[in-house]
Amino acid sequence: MSEGPEKIAQDSASSGEYDRGTDGAHEKGEADLRNHSFAGSAGRKGSISAAERARRNINAKLANPLAGYSHSELEEMGAAYALKHQVGDESDVEAFRQGAVCAQDPFKYDSYQRLNAPDREHMRREFTHKWHQPRLMYLVIVLCSTCAAVQGMDETVVNGAQLFFQKQFNITRTNPETGEKADTDRDTWLQGLVNSAPYLCCAILGCWLTVPFNHWFGRRGTIFITCMFSALTCFWQAFTNSWWHMFIARFALGFGIGPKSATVPIYAAETTPPAIRGALVMQWQMWTAFGIMVGYMADLAFYYVPDKANITGLNWRLMMGSAMMPAVIVCCFVFMCPESPRWYMSKGRHAKAYQSMVRFRYSKVQAARDVFYMHTLLEAESGMKLGHNKMKELITVPRNRRALVASEIVMFMQQFCGVNVIAYYSSTIFTDAGFSEISALSASLGFGIINFLFALPAVYTIDTFGRRNLLLTTFPLMSLFLFFTGFSFWIPESSSAHVGCIALGIYLFGMVYSPGEGPVPFTYSAEAYPLYVRSYGMSLATATLWFFNFILSITWPSLVAAFTNQGAFSWYAVWNLIGWFLVLCFMPETKGKTLEELDQVFSVPTRVHAAYGLRQIPYFFRRYLLRQHVEPENLYEREDNEDDAGYGQETEFDPERRV
């Protein structure tokens, strides 16, 4: 087993067999800027700095730390690992011999002759029948889906409840003569503060508790604790009797939302086989949309509940408390699922990691394969250090900085596209439009249903049309529909078109958001960063998301008071147009890219990519509107290198791959 780290270290220090020379673009003149060719060449490889070469070698090794070993070497390494950590009996040691070979490339299991027929069949069905999984794996899928629904309900039950508790807490006022709202500046800011409290907690505290919670309590423990937080704080919210009491209860809810939103996808990724991993990550967004829909249903279900003796506002209290139910369900069965094998391994409990993985797979060889690969990847991560601060390298290294800019753009725009204005305030928006309260809640439910249904095809569209193309298509449409919604408030209230057009604009907005800016940000951020700084990049991306969620939530009531609904919706419509230009100029496409190709894509200078993006405007106008035959520009040209091997050389980026 000692041979593994030594070989990794030797390869890391080598002259860079994975190097593609993409930084050679900096040396090219104006002719190359016009030809847009940034392929590396053998003559330019020497121009790459030693630090950049080391970074690329690290990324390539993390892509597959087992690349370059022979079958016999891998068998010895697998057996040595099993014996060293006393993972089981002789059958388990033999499973690790075979699993180590299969871990090098799971797609080539058929070329390994020592596999018996049942193991070969199990591995074949991993790819031909990827949803044919052990029953325990389906329990994990139910767990992840229910946790996502917890998230959605936590976010939206307040939508209907605020119609009642704002009056009870005296943070909304009505003109007694006209019956219209007469909120003061204090009222609007308190409304926003109460609504946004969980996201403030997530941004400044909750997200940063993910690492210590996972270190101390494990994945299951963190999920249990955060769902318990969610359940207790939802129950607490139902018993509040002032705006500041509600603020404190909702702020505490952030301790349940923040760490859970990061931990559940990690748990899913560490327990599921590669073939369904990407689909499960994508389903987080889909089932969050389902929870949002259920939250609207709860608001509608409890609307007519009358007050009882000594209980004022029983209906909104039941709305707020109902969000605890899915969290309680998660708490009841989370420990029926095994702990994450990777967490056990991080604690040095390799035998427990293997026993846990065996419960998630049909055969011991499959379990040994995944545990051994996990072990070698952890060794590679711990053994390869550049000696620099990784957070600093996110900014100082040009390739990382460009990925950071693109990731932050999509995370920022997921909030400033305006979707959560509707998710959190739709009942208020519809009542301002002239709906009755019950009609407003019904219309909100319609938005929730659309948001969920149109999230379903996202698993297909995101890898078919591409991340960048989806955003370039949906941002103008979202802007158009927000303008339409805002301007519809100018239609006379006496006209039936007034409420109809407002609802139509919001529904059309939801239809284009769900397959576009809904699933793209997390998928894009997860693949844009190099592996050696990916966790840091994702932490920053998540914090950005929750911070601007807070900004959007706290400012909407004041924005409406200052600019009216017409101006407030137009504000976010303009941001969608700004987002379109930001994506066009600063967000490279990542669909269908290997790890090495991603290094090449993000090594293109920012000004060159921005110029290329602007030139795409007349290209699309001529090709798709004037129907002229125009050849597309090719900004990236890939230099073929048949000697490269391993996971980094997959022909197509696959969100389900192991890294």
Secondary structure, 3 states (H helix, E strand, C coil): CCHHHHHHHHHHHCCCCCCCCHHHHHHCCHHHHHHCCCCCCHHHHHHCCHHHHHHHHHHHHHHCCCCCCCHHHHHHHHHHHHHHCCCCCHHHHHHHHHHHHHHHCHHHHHHCCCCCHHHHHHHHHHHHCCCCCCHHHHHHHHHHHHHHHHHHHHHHHHHHHHHHHHHHCCCCCECCCCCCECCCHHHHHHHHHHHHHHHHHHHHHHHHHHHHHHHHHHHHHHHHHHHHHHHHHHHHHCCCCCHHHHHHHHHHHHHHHHHHHHHHHHHHHHHCCHHHHHHHHHHHHHHHHHHHHHHHHHHHHCCCCCCECCECCHHHHHHHHHCHHHHHHHHHHHHHCCCCHHHHHHCCCHHHHHHHHHHHCCCHHHHHHHHHHHHHHHHHHHHCCCCCCHHHHHHHCHHHHHHHHHHHHHHHHHHHCCHHHHHHHHHHHHHHCCCCHHHHHHHHHHHHHHHHHCCCCHHHHHHHCCHHHHHHHHHHHHHHHHHHHHHHHHCCCCCHHHHHHHHHHHHHHHHHHCCCCCCHHHHHHHHHCCHHHHHHHHHHHHHHHHHHHHHHHHHHHHHHHHHHHHHHHHHHHHHHHHHHHHHHHHCCCCCCCCHHHHHHHCCCCHHHHHHHHHHHHHHHHHHHHCCCCCCCCCCCCCCCCCCCCCHHHCCCCCCCCCC
